[in-house]
Amino acid sequence: QLAATEDLLRVEEEKENAASQRADAAERRLKAVSAEKEAQEWHLECVQQDLAAARQAQDAQDAQDAQDGGAGGDASVVVLKAEERVRVAMEEVVRLREEVAKLQRELHAARKSLEEAAE
């Protein structure tokens, strides 16, 4: 009976260790993805500023073309490319926000599992 009790205690300790490792891993993943999300949000701000500048340049070119009867230039192409960069950056921010939410749920579940294993 003593051997059975020791085996049971060892199994419980292994469960607690595994739950602790899962919680630690979930926390590390959450921190990494959160940092990536913050970097991507900063990148999004930058490309949005680039887009605003490209639109201003296009407006200036359009005004100049209206004055001198010019055929236009590359400003509209620059705006289209900037709009695409903004779209891609926004999609990545949304994806990372969803990933952070998922990892937060996983971390919560891992911590709950750890608490249950410790009881």
C-alpha angles and dihedrals in degrees: 000000000000090000091051091051091049090050091050091050091048091051091049091049091050090050090051092048091049091048090049091051091049091051092048092049092048090051092050092049091048092051092048095048091044090055091048090050092052091050091049091049089053090049089051090054090052095050090045088056090048089052092051090051091048091051091050090051090049091050090051091048091048090051091049091048090051090054099046100027092244123168095235130250146229097304093098091053090051090051092050091051091047090050090053092051090051091049092050092046092049091051090051092049090051091048092050093047089053090048091051091051091049092049091048089056091047091050091049090051092047092051091048090050089050092051091050092048091050093054 
